[in-house]
Amino acid sequence: MRVNGEEIQLERETALPDFLKSGGYDAARIAVERNGEIVPKSMYGECILNDADTLEIVQFVGGG
């Protein structure tokens, strides 16, 4: 699987929330694109990742 341009080995199919948690991502502060399409937060639980997927994960940061 490719995440933000980096190849990683996904051992088995994994639900998106589990993958994000294991990567230390705060789901409230990110946007996820899977295979070129934005994944709505309401669909995270139904999104099952496999080794052929490409993810782009963008984190929002505060500032001023």
C-alpha positions as CSV (number, residue, x, y, z in Angstrom):
1,M,0.0,0.0,0.0
2,R,1.2,3.5,-0.6
3,V,0.6,6.2,2.1
4,N,1.5,9.8,1.3
5,G,3.9,8.6,-1.4
6,E,5.6,6.0,0.8
7,E,5.3,2.3,0.2
8,I,4.3,0.3,3.3
9,Q,3.4,-3.4,3.7
10,L,-0.1,-4.0,4.9
11,E,-0.2,-7.4,6.5
12,R,-3.9,-8.0,6.0
13,E,-7.1,-6.0,5.2
14,T,-7.6,-3.4,7.8
15,A,-10.5,-1.0,8.6
16,L,-9.5,2.6,8.0
17,P,-10.2,3.7,11.7
18,D,-7.8,0.9,12.9
19,F,-5.2,1.9,10.4
20,L,-5.4,5.6,11.5
21,K,-5.3,4.7,15.2
22,S,-2.2,2.6,14.7
23,G,-0.6,5.4,12.8
24,G,-1.3,7.9,15.6
25,Y,-3.7,10.0,13.5
26,D,-6.4,12.1,15.1
27,A,-9.5,11.4,12.9
28,A,-11.0,14.8,13.9
29,R,-8.0,16.6,12.4
30,I,-7.5,14.8,9.1
31,A,-8.9,14.2,5.6
32,V,-8.3,10.9,3.8
33,E,-8.2,10.3,0.1
34,R,-8.3,6.7,-1.0
35,N,-7.5,5.8,-4.6
36,G,-8.2,9.3,-5.7
37,E,-11.5,9.8,-3.9
38,I,-12.2,11.6,-0.6
39,V,-13.5,9.2,2.1
40,P,-16.3,11.0,4.1
41,K,-15.8,10.7,7.8
42,S,-19.2,9.0,8.0
43,M,-17.8,6.2,5.8
44,Y,-14.5,5.6,7.7
45,G,-15.9,2.5,9.5
46,E,-17.0,0.9,6.2
47,C,-13.7,1.5,4.5
48,I,-11.5,-1.6,4.4
49,L,-8.0,-1.1,3.2
50,N,-5.9,-3.6,1.3
51,D,-2.4,-3.7,0.0
52,A,-3.4,-2.4,-3.5
53,D,-4.7,0.9,-2.0
54,T,-3.2,4.4,-2.2
55,L,-3.9,6.8,0.6
56,E,-3.2,10.5,1.0
57,I,-3.7,11.7,4.6
58,V,-3.8,15.4,5.2
59,Q,-3.6,16.7,8.8
60,F,-5.0,20.1,9.6
61,V,-3.0,22.3,11.9
62,G,-4.0,25.4,13.8
63,G,-2.1,28.6,13.7
64,G,-2.4,32.2,13.3
